[in-house]
Amino acid sequence: MPQIHKSTIRRARQAERRHERNRATMNAVKTIIKKVHSAVAGKKADEPKTTLLEATSAIGKAVSKGALHPNTASRRISRLALHVNGLSGS
């Protein structure tokens, strides 16, 4: 059997910590995105725009922490904005 090096064990530990951190960040982002969708479904005037700002901020923080790719973040923000602005347009 191959030897397991100390560095391998350490890297596995670090990967586990990063995984947990990224999961927590992404769960927060998903929760806020759901909040935006429910605000749009509620069809209130100001609530969707304020929740959109919260979601944009949370997605940006996820990018800065490395939990989300910048292009993915941009796409999600764009789609959320279309969703919110579609409400005010009609």
PyMOL commands that set and color helices and strands:
alter all, ss='L'
color gray80, all
select helices_A, chain A and resi 6-42+47-65+70-89
alter helices_A, ss='H'
color red, helices_A
deselect
rebuild
show_as cartoon
